[in-house]
Structure formats: structure tokens, C-alpha cells
């Protein structure tokens, strides 16, 4: 285990041995007594380099040692890179034949009288070639050794294999000697942009992402081009979406300067026998890359791919300090409770930043508490929901049919077992006197699951004094199981869903609860255009032009939410757990975004509190706002504009004479136009033609013509659905996307809004967030379009979608928008 000892991994390899020490001894004896190499040993021991070195050392008279140094030495002399032990032996023996002819057996003829086997002699030469640098010369006293070192360094410099631009890296250079290469065939751009792999949890072999370990190298094929490679971070996550279980792993992605086209020459090269894995060739019988999602790649094939591109290894493997997130205000309190009790729950009403701060704290704390560079495995996250079970969390049984028709059952580990095993391995590998690196499991929405059923017998192990010293027998496997003391759990709990008093008593006493109330004081701190020391009232009364409309709306929103929260405290059956959080008012880049936050986030939340009793909502919370926010007769949220919202918010906040929004005069002129003879919308007609009439009075002729063209072509692509409010709007709906919600909404002031959150959250949605994230990239040809979505949030994740305005769009943008809409709907039809 020489290489493992050098890397400090010997204890890790030993700790992953699942059987007894006697069985390990038997395996070593088997390797010692064998006549030839057996690849199966690599899987049994869990370290291919360790096995190859062990076999070579035990059989050095007949077989060589094959490791990273061997590959470096062979490459130095222009021999092919081996993909397996057998290939390594073949290349080594070819070199040895030449070595004996040119050099002979050097140690047999040396004056010192110390003869070593010739294969070990070559192994030492390869180690010199692999590891020598200028410091080796400085620390060496032997003239003969210095001459050898200088010869090797000069040869490396001349050939471009030592730090020059012509250097050809190997996967070992990128990620270490035990890195395993893969390639992945991707069609979802979000996977590349956000640096992850994702596959369904099923019985398809190429969907098994668990076999990708931290440090493994993955080559990315997109549209018949190899566009880059990534290194796995070790961060695995399992989650459910629309009743389908997925696994996801994070990677550190690196683009090639130029993509590698999978042309005929490329296929011919990669299809050679020397690049074959044990099971298949990289190129299939149809001369295409294997069509599996994730497939094995031989070392030789991986190194061939790297030889075709220009990569700066020093830049890729740089150990510069990781940029850490800012420290949460509650960090000290979270740390104190977490260290004392091992697990905490951050609880509070929606929109108070619980999940954001949990992740932010975990990332920063892991770096502060880990003496070496932290790994991706040290933070895992999972989201509880009503169908989440013990089998998902701890362990479950999977059924497989055998060839004879019978059924076998295997134990499949859940996220808790995975993170506990990683934490235990790290604990055992920690040298004496050092602190074991902490591991954090974040459980989002912890109160949405059946906690007693999910935790089962493991609930006993949560107590701090039982960590590492008390074991339970697991339900399915019967294995003994404990939680290591360096594993910490952070849960988040939305009190709008459930009160703390309703959480299982046995679980409640094992967690420390940290309150996350609304904190509206932080809103101004997040915006560069607002002085954090100003009071909201100052922005509402500042002269026209001194403050943007967005900032006035934010100030009015702060006062309104503050008042609403006071009313929620006094309302029967509500209380502090259902107050509104401050994050509803963060990251808004326009006044339209603030309006959307009220229409699509805040008011629906209040509506949910009073489901079926909107008369109480009006009396308890929205008294004084009239019909501006809600149509109380139809019990629907109004399609209000920025001016209407601003007026209602100032009323709620108690501001009697706020300065008008800068666009208020133009918007109010629409109301006077509604009395004109041509304004059929103002007379109550809700048709596409009435909408055309309205925009002819609210927009200049050029922009009205652009909107008319968009409406005309959209009518051929999808369905047009006029709104029913006084403020004129028109939705473009497609049955294959969502028959109830428009893909885009066109408003009378020329705003063109994308409603991705409403599309996916509505029960009638026919598409997933992942589909939209991928398919909606077609709109990026339109000036100003860009959306964002975090796949880690799953079905609860929000899109950040743009609102365009016809005044900012050229005619070519309108044309692109129409064609993009057509392509998007076609893709939805085909899925």
C-alpha cells in the first residue's frame, strides 16, 4: 500500500474493508500465491493502485509494479498509456527489453554490491522521472544522482513535458492516482452551466451516479462535441420530483479552449483496441460515442483525449483559497448550539432566509473547522416531504429479478447512511492530535415529513452523548449502526406549515430550535442604490427623480409588510409563525419585479392562510385597500400595475402624501383614455381586438405595431387569453405547456413578461422546471432575456425571469421572440 501510505489514504482504504481482518489477510495471501493478476481484486479491496503495487511487489521477479510513476515513466519514453494492469505489463515489458539492451542490469554491476531485481530497478527509475524537480538536485549529495536528475529535467524541458506549453497532462495530473475516468452524454445545458450530473434512480446501469467518487474525472459530450471535462466534488444528493427519485452530483467543470469534434478521424483513433475498457469500446458499432448517459472510460482513452487539448494543469489544480460566503448574522448562535447538541432546527415564517443561512453557515463553518482543504462530501442536503420515508433516509430494500425468475432483495443505503459512513471514515483517518473534519447534513422542510417514521430507531442516536458510543440495529439490513460525533444536522422548518408544538416530542427534545423572525431592516442593505441608514418614509417623500420607482416600491413594501405582520400577530389562528419574511423583498432589479413579488408570492401566501374565507382576509389584514389587490366578488387577485400597488402599500403603511412614481402620470392617462369612444376595453369588452385598441392609445405607433405583430403570430402558435382587469393584458397560452397559465403575458404598457413560476406551480402544468430551464434558453436570442433556476431547490425552486419592454426591443428582437416562442411550444409538444 505504498502509494496509499504516501497519500495518507491507507487508513481510508482499510476503513472501507467491510469484512474481517482475517478475510483481508486471506485476500493478501491469495494475491501473494496467485500466478497471474486478477482484476477482481481491485473491486474487493477498493483501490486499484494499491492492488497493482501489492501484486507487483510480491511478484517482482516476474511482474512489474504498475502505478502513476510507471505511467509517467512510460510516457517519458513515448510508450502508450496503459488502461489496465494487463496493458501496463505489456508496455512495461516492451520497455524492459530495450532497457536491458541499452543499460543492462545496472545494480548487478554496481560497485556498492546492492543488487535489486531488474523490474524494481526500472520502477525506481520511473519514480525519479515522475517526481524529480529542482529541489531534488539541491538536496542531493551524490554526483551520479545529480547527473541523472539533471538529465531527466533537461529532457523534460526539451520535450515540453515539464511545465511548458506543450505539456500533455494525464488524469493523474488532474485528480490523483486513484481517479477513475468517465464520460457523460448531456442534452441539458443547465447541467453544464450549473456544474452537475443528474440521473433518475432506477435500474439502468448508466444512471448509477454513486460509482462516481470524489476526484474522478468526467468528459462531457454535448451535441457530438467533447466540450470539456470536470472533476467530481464528492457532493451527492438524492431528491424527489413529481414522484420520481433523482440523484445528483456536483462537479467542477472546465471548458476546453476549443471543443473536440467527434468526426471520422476522432472515432477511428478512439476506436482502437488500446482504448477499450474491459466491457466495451468508447465508439459503438454505429461509429458514435456510446449513447449511455454515464459510461466508463479507460485511462488510456482519457489520456488520449487530454492529449488533444491545451490544458494548464497548474491553473486547474490551483489550491487558492476558496471564496467563502459572508457570515450569517446568526452564525455564532448556530455554531454554539450545534457544537453542544449536534443538531439544530432553524424555524420561522416563510421568507426569513432559513435555508439560505443554513447553507451559507455550513459552507463557511466547514472551511473554518477543517484543517485540510474541505471536500464536497462534507455537506449534504435533502428535502423532506410527505412521501419521504425511512427507506429514502436510512436504508431500504430493492428487488431484482434473477435469470431463473426468482426475486432477490438488496439493501440500498439512504442519504443518512452515506454521510455517516463518510464522516466515520474521516474520523478514523484523522491523525492523533488533530480535530476530525465536521460533516453537515442539511434537512430542508424537516417538518413536512413524517418524522417518527423517517428517523425510526435512529432517533436514539441523535443525542450528543450517544454519538459513536451507542449502536442500534437497522430495520432492513440488521446491521449495527451509529452516528459519529463529527456529524452535525441542521434542519429548517417553515412555521406557516406547522407549529413547533406539533413536532414529535421525542425529536423535539433532541434538537435545539433557533428562531428566524422577519428582519425588514436588512432589505435596504442588499441594494446599492439605497442608503441602508435611511428610513422607508424618507424614500417615499423624496423629490421626484431623487429615488427610483423600484426603491419607492421597496420602501412602501417594507412599511406595508411591517403593518401586515402586526395584524397577523393579532389575527385569530395566525400568530407569529405566519408572518411575512423579508426575503420576499430581496433581489428585485426593477419595479415590475416588486409588483410580481406581491402578485405571485406575497398575496397568494396570505390567500392560503384564509383559504375559502377571504372575507376574513379583508377584515383582518387588508382593510383599507379596497378592490386594488383583490377582487372580493370573484375572490381573485387583481392584475394591478405598479401605481395601483404603490397606492395600496402606502395606505397600508400609513403614508398619507407619498411622492408619485415617476411613470404615474403616463399610467394614469390610460384611465382617461378608457373613457374614449375607441377604448372598447375600458367599456368592459375583454377580447384580443379590445386589447389591440387599448395599446394603440397607450403606445406610440411603432411600438404598438410591434406588439400587434407579436399578437398576430402568437395566435398561430398558441392560444390568446385576454385578462379581465381594468389594466389590459393578454396571455399567450399553450396546452402542451399549461392550459391555464400563459407562457408570456403582454401588458398595455408594452411589458412582455415570462411567467415560469406560475407555469410550473399551477396544477395543470405539463412541463417541469428542468424542461423550462433547458427549453427556454431559445429565448436568449432576444435582447434582455435571461432566466435563472437553482435545480437544488427541486419543485419548490423559483425562477428568476425577465420582463422585457417593447420600447427596448428592435424589430429583429420581435422576430426572434416569435420564432423562439414557436420552437419552445414545439419542444413542449414533442416531449
FENVEN-V571536 format. One record per residue. N is the residue number from 1. SS is DSSP state (alpha for helix, beta for strand, coil for the rest). PHI is phi in degrees with one decimal (NA if undefined). NEAR is the number of other C-alpha atoms within 8 Angstrom. Layout:
n/ss/phi/near
N/SS/PHI/NEAR
N/SS/PHI/NEAR
//
This chain:
n/ss/phi/near
1/coil/NA/9
2/alpha/-55.5/7
3/alpha/-64.5/9
4/alpha/-64.6/11
5/alpha/-65.4/9
6/alpha/-58.8/7
7/coil/-85.2/7
8/coil/75.3/7
9/coil/-104.1/10
10/alpha/-60.4/10
11/alpha/-66.2/9
12/alpha/-62.7/11
13/alpha/-63.1/12
14/alpha/-65.7/7
15/alpha/-67.3/9
16/coil/-87.9/8
17/coil/-72.6/10
18/coil/-82.7/5
19/coil/-101.5/6
20/coil/-78.9/7
21/alpha/-64.3/6
22/alpha/-62.2/6
23/alpha/-69.2/8
24/alpha/-65.5/10
25/alpha/-62.0/8
26/alpha/-64.0/8
27/alpha/-64.4/8
28/alpha/-63.3/8
29/alpha/-62.0/8
30/alpha/-60.4/8
31/alpha/-65.4/9
32/alpha/-64.9/9
33/alpha/-89.6/6
34/coil/-72.1/7
35/coil/-90.1/4
36/coil/-148.5/4
37/coil/-76.7/9
38/coil/-121.3/5
39/coil/-60.6/7
40/alpha/-62.6/6
41/alpha/-60.3/9
42/alpha/-62.7/10
43/alpha/-69.4/9
44/alpha/-67.1/6
45/alpha/-87.2/10
46/coil/86.1/9
47/coil/-159.2/10
48/alpha/-67.9/11
49/alpha/-64.4/11
50/alpha/-61.2/11
51/alpha/-66.7/12
52/alpha/-65.0/12
53/alpha/-69.2/14
54/alpha/-63.2/10
55/alpha/-62.5/13
56/alpha/-63.1/12
57/alpha/-64.5/9
58/alpha/-76.1/7
59/coil/-128.3/10
60/coil/-65.0/12
61/coil/-71.4/8
62/coil/-118.3/5
63/coil/-128.9/10
64/coil/-87.5/14
65/coil/-84.3/15
66/coil/-116.1/14
67/coil/-152.5/10
68/alpha/-63.1/8
69/alpha/-64.5/13
70/alpha/-60.6/12
71/alpha/-63.3/11
72/alpha/-64.6/11
73/alpha/-64.5/13
74/alpha/-64.7/15
75/alpha/-64.2/10
76/alpha/-58.4/10
77/coil/-98.5/6
78/coil/66.3/6
79/coil/-94.4/9
80/coil/-66.7/8
81/coil/-77.9/11
82/coil/-75.8/12
83/coil/-100.7/14
84/coil/-148.3/8
85/alpha/-63.9/11
86/alpha/-61.9/7
87/alpha/-65.6/10
88/alpha/-62.5/12
89/alpha/-62.1/11
90/alpha/-61.6/8
91/alpha/-67.1/12
92/alpha/-62.2/10
93/alpha/-66.4/8
94/alpha/-61.6/8
95/alpha/-65.6/10
96/alpha/-59.1/10
97/alpha/-60.0/8
98/alpha/-67.9/8
99/alpha/-58.9/9
100/alpha/-65.6/9
101/alpha/-70.0/7
102/alpha/-89.6/6
103/coil/-101.8/7
104/coil/87.4/7
105/coil/-109.5/8
106/alpha/-58.8/8
107/alpha/-71.0/11
108/alpha/-73.4/9
109/alpha/-107.3/8
110/coil/-76.6/9
111/coil/-70.2/4
112/coil/-70.8/4
113/coil/77.8/8
114/coil/-98.3/7
115/coil/-96.3/8
116/coil/-119.6/8
117/coil/-54.5/8
118/alpha/-64.5/9
119/alpha/-70.1/12
120/alpha/-72.0/11
121/alpha/-61.2/11
122/alpha/-65.6/9
123/alpha/-59.2/12
124/alpha/-66.9/8
125/alpha/-61.8/9
126/alpha/-63.1/13
127/alpha/-65.9/12
128/alpha/-63.4/9
129/alpha/-59.8/12
130/alpha/-71.2/9
131/alpha/-113.3/7
132/coil/-66.3/12
133/coil/-148.0/8
134/alpha/-62.5/6
135/alpha/-66.0/7
136/alpha/-62.5/9
137/alpha/-68.5/10
138/alpha/-62.0/6
139/coil/-96.0/6
140/coil/-101.7/8
141/coil/-105.9/6
142/coil/-78.4/6
143/alpha/-63.4/6
144/alpha/-64.6/6
145/alpha/-66.3/9
146/alpha/-62.6/11
147/alpha/-63.0/8
148/alpha/-63.7/8
149/alpha/-60.1/13
150/alpha/-66.1/9
151/alpha/-61.6/8
152/alpha/-65.1/10
153/alpha/-64.3/11
154/alpha/-63.7/8
155/alpha/-64.8/8
156/alpha/-63.3/11
157/alpha/-63.9/11
158/alpha/-64.0/7
159/alpha/-89.7/8
160/coil/77.5/11
161/coil/-99.4/12
162/coil/-129.4/9
163/coil/79.5/7
164/coil/-83.2/8
165/coil/-67.5/7
166/coil/-87.7/8
167/coil/-59.5/9
168/coil/-109.8/9
169/coil/-75.7/12
170/coil/-113.2/9
171/alpha/-65.0/15
172/alpha/-66.9/11
173/alpha/-63.4/9
174/alpha/-78.9/10
175/alpha/-140.2/13
176/coil/100.7/9
177/coil/-72.5/10
178/coil/-99.4/10
179/coil/-68.0/11
180/coil/-107.3/10
181/beta/-90.1/14
182/beta/-137.9/13
183/beta/-130.9/12
184/beta/-129.5/12
185/beta/-100.7/11
186/coil/-117.1/10
187/coil/-122.8/6
188/coil/-103.9/7
189/alpha/-60.9/8
190/alpha/-63.1/9
191/alpha/-62.3/11
192/alpha/-78.5/9
193/alpha/-61.8/6
194/coil/-97.8/6
195/coil/60.2/11
196/beta/-157.5/10
197/beta/-113.5/9
198/beta/-144.1/10
199/beta/-150.4/10
200/beta/-66.7/9
201/coil/-88.9/10
202/coil/-151.8/5
203/coil/-92.8/5
204/coil/-75.4/6
205/alpha/-59.8/5
206/alpha/-82.5/9
207/alpha/-97.9/12
208/coil/-80.9/10
209/alpha/-83.7/12
210/alpha/-62.7/6
211/alpha/-76.7/5
212/coil/-86.6/9
213/coil/-102.8/9
214/coil/-55.2/12
215/coil/93.9/12
216/coil/-68.8/14
217/beta/-107.1/14
218/beta/-121.7/12
219/beta/-97.3/13
220/beta/-107.1/13
221/beta/-104.4/13
222/coil/-137.6/10
223/coil/58.0/5
224/coil/58.5/7
225/beta/-136.9/10
226/beta/-84.6/12
227/beta/-97.2/13
228/beta/172.1/12
229/beta/-136.6/12
230/beta/-139.5/12
231/beta/-118.2/13
232/beta/-66.9/16
233/beta/-86.2/14
234/beta/91.0/14
235/beta/-87.4/13
236/beta/-101.8/11
237/beta/-143.2/11
238/beta/-120.0/10
239/beta/-148.6/10
240/beta/-117.5/9
241/beta/-146.1/9
242/coil/50.6/5
243/coil/66.5/5
244/beta/-115.0/8
245/beta/-88.6/10
246/beta/-124.9/12
247/beta/-119.7/13
248/beta/-143.9/12
249/beta/-128.4/14
250/beta/-87.2/13
251/beta/-133.9/12
252/beta/-103.3/9
253/beta/-90.3/10
254/beta/-131.5/7
255/beta/-76.7/7
256/beta/-73.3/11
257/beta/-59.2/6
258/beta/-133.9/6
259/beta/-65.2/9
260/beta/-92.8/8
261/beta/-74.6/8
262/coil/-84.3/9
263/coil/-95.9/6
264/alpha/-62.5/6
265/alpha/-66.4/6
266/alpha/-61.6/9
267/alpha/-63.1/12
268/alpha/-63.2/8
269/alpha/-65.9/7
270/alpha/-73.7/10
271/coil/-84.3/11
272/coil/-70.7/8
273/alpha/-57.4/6
274/alpha/-68.1/9
275/alpha/-101.1/14
276/coil/-76.1/15
277/coil/-83.1/11
278/coil/-66.3/4
279/coil/-108.8/5
280/coil/-161.3/6
281/coil/-86.6/10
282/coil/-61.3/12
283/beta/-101.9/12
284/coil/-83.9/9
285/coil/-66.4/5
286/coil/-95.6/5
287/coil/61.6/7
288/coil/-121.6/9
289/beta/-59.9/7
290/coil/-50.5/8
291/coil/-88.2/6
292/coil/-66.1/8
293/coil/-68.1/9
294/beta/-122.9/12
295/beta/-131.0/10
296/beta/-69.2/8
297/coil/-134.3/13
298/coil/-72.9/13
299/alpha/-58.2/14
300/alpha/-63.1/12
301/alpha/-65.4/13
302/alpha/-62.1/12
303/alpha/-68.6/12
304/alpha/-63.2/8
305/alpha/-61.5/8
306/alpha/-65.3/13
307/alpha/-70.6/9
308/coil/-90.4/7
309/coil/-128.7/9
310/coil/-103.7/11
311/coil/-127.1/9
312/coil/-89.4/7
313/alpha/-62.5/9
314/alpha/-63.4/6
315/alpha/-69.8/6
316/alpha/-65.6/8
317/coil/-96.9/8
318/coil/-57.1/6
319/coil/-108.4/4
320/coil/-57.6/4
321/coil/-59.9/4
322/coil/-71.1/4
323/coil/-72.6/4
324/coil/-95.5/6
325/coil/-68.5/7
326/coil/-64.6/6
327/coil/-79.4/8
328/coil/-62.6/8
329/coil/-59.4/5
330/coil/-94.0/6
331/alpha/-59.2/9
332/alpha/-63.9/7
333/alpha/-68.5/7
334/alpha/-61.3/10
335/alpha/-62.1/8
336/alpha/-60.5/8
337/alpha/-70.4/12
338/alpha/-68.3/13
339/alpha/-64.2/7
340/alpha/-72.4/7
341/alpha/-113.4/12
342/coil/77.3/15
343/beta/-151.5/14
344/beta/-135.1/15
345/beta/-124.6/12
346/beta/-91.7/14
347/beta/-123.0/13
348/beta/168.6/14
349/coil/-69.5/17
350/coil/-63.3/11
351/coil/81.1/11
352/coil/-108.2/14
353/coil/82.7/9
354/alpha/-65.5/13
355/alpha/-66.3/8
356/alpha/-59.7/7
357/alpha/-71.0/9
358/alpha/-61.6/12
359/alpha/-69.3/9
360/alpha/-64.6/12
361/alpha/-63.4/11
362/alpha/-60.4/10
363/alpha/-60.8/11
364/alpha/-69.0/12
365/alpha/-65.4/8
366/alpha/-58.1/13
367/alpha/-67.4/9
368/alpha/-69.4/7
369/alpha/-97.2/8
370/coil/-103.1/12
371/coil/-69.7/7
372/coil/-101.2/4
373/coil/-63.8/6
374/coil/-63.3/9
375/coil/-108.5/8
376/alpha/-63.9/10
377/alpha/-72.1/13
378/alpha/-76.3/13
379/beta/-128.7/12
380/beta/-122.4/12
381/beta/-138.8/9
382/beta/-150.3/12
383/beta/-115.2/9
384/coil/-81.9/12
385/coil/-153.1/9
386/coil/-56.7/7
387/coil/-94.6/5
388/coil/-72.3/11
389/coil/-133.1/10
390/alpha/-55.8/12
391/alpha/-65.4/11
392/alpha/-74.8/11
393/alpha/-87.9/14
394/coil/-108.5/13
395/beta/-162.0/14
396/beta/-140.5/12
397/beta/-111.0/10
398/beta/-116.2/8
399/beta/-101.0/8
400/beta/-132.1/8
401/beta/-85.1/8
402/coil/-91.5/8
403/coil/-63.6/5
404/coil/-81.0/4
405/coil/98.1/6
406/coil/-81.3/7
407/beta/-119.4/8
408/beta/-114.2/8
409/beta/-120.1/8
410/beta/-117.1/8
411/beta/-84.5/10
412/beta/-112.5/8
413/beta/-72.5/13
414/coil/-95.7/12
415/alpha/-62.9/12
416/alpha/-65.5/10
417/alpha/-63.8/11
418/alpha/-62.7/9
419/alpha/-70.9/14
420/alpha/-65.8/11
421/alpha/-64.8/8
422/alpha/-63.6/9
423/alpha/-65.5/15
424/alpha/-64.1/10
425/alpha/-59.5/11
426/alpha/-66.2/11
427/alpha/-62.6/11
428/alpha/-68.2/9
429/alpha/-86.2/9
430/coil/-74.8/9
431/coil/-60.9/5
432/coil/-58.5/4
433/coil/91.8/4
434/coil/-101.6/6
435/coil/-83.9/7
436/coil/-64.6/9
437/coil/-64.8/13
438/coil/-78.4/12
439/beta/-121.6/13
440/beta/-123.9/12
441/beta/-108.2/14
442/beta/-97.3/14
443/beta/-109.5/13
444/beta/-81.6/12
445/coil/54.6/13
446/alpha/-60.1/13
447/alpha/-80.6/13
448/alpha/-81.3/9
449/coil/-96.2/13
450/coil/-81.7/10
451/alpha/-65.4/10
452/alpha/-62.9/9
453/alpha/-73.1/8
454/alpha/-68.4/13
455/alpha/-79.1/11
456/alpha/54.7/8
457/alpha/-69.6/8
458/alpha/-68.8/8
459/alpha/-57.5/10
460/alpha/-63.7/7
461/alpha/-74.6/13
462/alpha/-68.3/12
463/coil/-62.2/10
464/alpha/-58.7/10
465/alpha/-77.2/5
466/alpha/-103.7/10
467/coil/-66.2/13
468/coil/76.5/9
469/coil/-118.9/7
470/coil/-134.4/8
471/coil/-121.2/9
472/beta/-124.3/10
473/beta/-96.8/9
474/coil/-73.4/10
475/coil/-65.2/5
476/coil/-93.3/8
477/coil/-84.4/7
478/coil/76.6/7
479/coil/-71.6/6
480/beta/-76.5/8
481/beta/-143.4/8
482/coil/-139.8/11
483/coil/-104.0/10
484/coil/-70.5/11
485/coil/-70.7/9
486/coil/-95.9/11
487/beta/-105.6/14
488/beta/-123.5/12
489/beta/-122.1/12
490/beta/-118.6/13
491/beta/-104.2/13
492/beta/-121.9/16
493/beta/-138.4/13
494/beta/-90.7/13
495/coil/-73.8/13
496/coil/-71.4/11
497/coil/-86.7/7
498/coil/-161.0/9
499/coil/-78.7/9
500/alpha/-57.8/6
501/alpha/-62.5/4
502/alpha/-91.8/6
503/coil/-71.9/10
504/coil/-46.7/8
505/alpha/-59.5/6
506/alpha/-62.5/7
507/alpha/-76.7/11
508/alpha/-60.9/9
509/coil/-77.3/7
510/coil/-97.2/10
511/coil/-114.9/11
512/beta/-94.1/12
513/beta/-106.1/8
514/beta/-115.3/9
515/beta/-76.6/7
516/coil/-119.2/11
517/coil/-82.0/8
518/coil/-60.8/11
519/coil/-138.2/9
520/alpha/-69.4/9
521/alpha/-65.6/6
522/alpha/-84.8/8
523/coil/-61.8/12
524/alpha/-63.1/9
525/alpha/-64.5/10
526/alpha/-89.5/8
527/coil/-120.4/7
528/coil/-67.3/6
529/coil/-85.9/5
530/coil/-119.7/9
531/coil/-73.4/8
532/coil/-60.7/6
533/coil/-85.3/4
534/coil/-78.4/8
535/coil/-89.0/6
536/alpha/-55.2/10
537/alpha/-60.9/8
538/alpha/-66.5/8
539/alpha/-70.0/12
540/alpha/-75.2/11
541/coil/-112.1/9
542/coil/-68.6/9
543/coil/-61.0/7
544/beta/-57.2/9
545/coil/95.2/6
546/coil/-81.1/6
547/beta/-134.5/10
548/coil/-73.8/8
549/alpha/-59.1/9
550/alpha/-59.6/11
551/alpha/-67.6/12
552/alpha/-63.7/12
553/alpha/-62.6/11
554/alpha/-64.1/10
555/alpha/-62.2/12
556/alpha/-63.9/14
557/alpha/-65.6/10
558/alpha/-60.6/10
559/alpha/-64.5/14
560/alpha/-66.7/12
561/alpha/-66.7/10
562/alpha/-59.7/10
563/alpha/-68.3/10
564/alpha/-60.6/12
565/alpha/-64.7/11
566/alpha/-63.7/8
567/alpha/-67.7/10
568/alpha/-64.0/14
569/alpha/-59.9/10
570/alpha/-86.7/8
571/coil/-77.2/9
572/coil/-63.0/5
573/coil/67.9/4
574/coil/-111.4/11
575/coil/89.3/11
576/alpha/-65.1/9
577/alpha/-67.5/11
578/alpha/-116.8/11
579/coil/-68.8/14
580/coil/-97.3/14
581/coil/-85.1/14
582/alpha/-77.8/13
583/alpha/-69.4/9
584/alpha/-60.9/10
585/alpha/-106.0/11
586/coil/-102.7/8
587/coil/61.8/5
588/coil/-106.8/8
589/coil/-98.5/6
590/coil/-157.3/7
591/alpha/-67.5/12
592/alpha/-63.2/9
593/alpha/-66.8/10
594/alpha/-67.5/13
595/alpha/-59.4/11
596/alpha/-61.8/9
597/alpha/-59.9/11
598/alpha/-73.7/9
599/alpha/-69.9/12
600/alpha/-111.2/9
601/alpha/-122.0/10
602/alpha/-72.1/11
603/alpha/-64.7/10
604/alpha/-60.5/10
605/alpha/-64.5/8
606/alpha/-65.3/9
607/alpha/-60.4/10
608/alpha/-65.3/7
609/alpha/-60.3/7
610/coil/-115.7/10
611/coil/-52.9/7
612/coil/79.2/4
613/coil/-134.9/7
614/alpha/-68.6/11
615/alpha/-64.1/7
616/alpha/-71.8/9
617/alpha/-59.1/12
618/alpha/-65.1/9
619/alpha/-73.3/8
620/alpha/-80.0/10
621/coil/-119.3/10
622/coil/-109.4/9
623/coil/-61.6/8
624/coil/100.7/6
625/coil/-91.9/10
626/coil/60.9/7
627/coil/-98.6/7
628/coil/-65.7/11
629/coil/-92.9/12
630/beta/-125.1/10
631/beta/-90.1/11
632/coil/-69.0/9
633/coil/-71.9/4
634/coil/-91.3/5
635/coil/58.6/8
636/beta/-126.8/7
637/beta/-70.0/10
638/coil/-74.1/10
639/coil/-91.2/9
640/coil/-78.7/10
641/coil/-101.2/8
642/alpha/-62.6/9
643/alpha/-65.7/9
644/alpha/-60.0/9
645/alpha/-63.3/12
646/alpha/-57.7/10
647/alpha/-63.2/8
648/alpha/-66.7/11
649/alpha/-68.0/12
650/alpha/-64.2/14
651/alpha/-62.7/11
652/alpha/-61.0/14
653/alpha/-81.8/12
654/coil/80.2/7
655/coil/-95.2/9
656/coil/-85.8/6
657/coil/-130.6/5
658/coil/-73.3/8
659/coil/-71.6/9
660/coil/-64.6/6
661/coil/-63.7/9
662/coil/-63.3/9
663/coil/-94.6/6
664/alpha/-68.8/9
665/alpha/-63.3/7
666/alpha/-65.9/7
667/alpha/-69.7/10
668/alpha/-71.0/8
669/alpha/-66.6/8
670/alpha/-63.3/10
671/alpha/-64.8/8
672/alpha/-69.9/8
673/alpha/-64.9/9
674/coil/-66.8/11
675/coil/-89.2/9
676/coil/-72.4/7
677/coil/-66.5/5
678/coil/-86.6/5
679/coil/-87.6/13
680/coil/-68.4/12
681/coil/-62.6/15
682/coil/-63.8/9
683/coil/-90.8/8
684/coil/103.7/6
685/coil/-82.4/8
686/coil/-112.2/10
687/coil/-132.1/9
688/alpha/-62.7/10
689/alpha/-66.6/6
690/alpha/-64.6/12
691/alpha/-67.0/15
692/alpha/-58.9/9
693/alpha/-60.3/12
694/alpha/-64.3/13
695/alpha/-68.1/12
696/alpha/-66.8/10
697/alpha/-101.0/9
698/alpha/-100.8/9
699/coil/-121.0/11
700/coil/-69.9/8
701/alpha/-55.4/7
702/alpha/-64.8/6
703/alpha/-74.5/11
704/alpha/-63.7/12
705/alpha/-65.4/8
706/alpha/-61.6/11
707/alpha/-65.2/10
708/alpha/-63.1/9
709/alpha/-64.4/8
710/alpha/-61.1/10
711/alpha/-64.8/9
712/alpha/-61.9/8
713/alpha/-72.0/9
714/alpha/-63.2/13
715/alpha/-64.5/10
716/alpha/-79.5/7
717/alpha/-91.2/9
718/coil/-144.0/11
719/beta/-110.9/10
720/beta/-101.1/12
721/beta/-132.9/10
722/beta/-67.2/12
723/coil/-73.1/10
724/coil/-122.0/6
725/coil/-91.8/9
726/coil/-66.0/6
727/coil/-82.2/9
728/coil/-74.0/13
729/beta/-149.7/12
730/beta/-143.2/13
731/beta/-99.4/14
732/beta/-105.9/14
733/beta/-109.2/16
734/beta/-132.1/12
735/coil/-59.6/9
736/coil/-75.4/10
737/coil/-103.6/13
738/beta/-166.0/16
739/coil/-66.6/11
740/coil/-103.9/8
741/coil/-128.1/11
742/coil/-75.2/13
743/coil/-64.8/14
744/beta/-130.3/11
745/beta/-126.7/14
746/beta/-103.6/11
747/beta/-114.7/11
748/coil/-64.2/13
749/coil/-89.2/8
750/coil/91.4/14
751/beta/-73.3/12
752/beta/-120.9/12
753/beta/-107.0/10
754/beta/-98.3/10
755/coil/-111.7/12
756/alpha/-62.8/10
757/alpha/-62.4/8
758/alpha/-70.3/9
759/alpha/-60.2/13
760/alpha/-86.2/12
761/alpha/-83.6/7
762/coil/-70.4/10
763/coil/-61.8/5
764/coil/-89.4/7
765/beta/-63.9/12
766/coil/-104.2/9
767/coil/-129.8/11
768/coil/-100.3/9
769/alpha/-56.9/10
770/alpha/-63.5/7
771/alpha/-62.4/9
772/alpha/-62.7/10
773/alpha/-56.9/12
774/alpha/-85.2/10
775/alpha/-68.3/9
776/alpha/-73.6/10
777/alpha/-64.6/8
778/alpha/-62.2/9
779/alpha/-78.7/12
780/alpha/-68.0/10
781/alpha/-73.9/9
782/coil/-90.3/10
783/coil/-54.3/7
784/coil/93.4/7
785/coil/-84.6/11
786/coil/-165.5/9
787/coil/-120.2/9
788/beta/-135.2/8
789/beta/-151.4/10
790/coil/-96.8/9
791/alpha/-63.9/7
792/alpha/-65.2/5
793/alpha/-80.9/8
794/alpha/57.5/11
795/alpha/-69.1/8
796/alpha/-91.6/5
797/coil/-73.1/10
798/coil/-98.0/8
799/beta/-87.2/10
800/beta/-101.9/7
801/coil/-113.7/10
802/coil/-84.4/10
803/beta/-117.6/11
804/beta/-95.8/11
805/beta/-130.2/9
806/alpha/-56.7/11
807/alpha/-64.9/6
808/alpha/-95.2/6
809/coil/-108.5/11
810/coil/-79.6/6
811/alpha/-59.7/7
812/alpha/-63.8/7
813/alpha/-67.2/11
814/alpha/-62.8/12
815/alpha/-60.9/8
816/alpha/-63.7/11
817/alpha/-62.1/11
818/alpha/-64.1/11
819/alpha/-67.3/8
820/alpha/-65.8/10
821/alpha/-62.1/11
822/alpha/-62.5/9
823/alpha/-66.0/9
824/alpha/-61.3/11
825/alpha/-65.8/13
826/alpha/-61.6/8
827/alpha/-64.9/9
828/alpha/-65.8/10
829/alpha/-64.1/7
830/alpha/-85.2/5
831/coil/-70.8/4
//
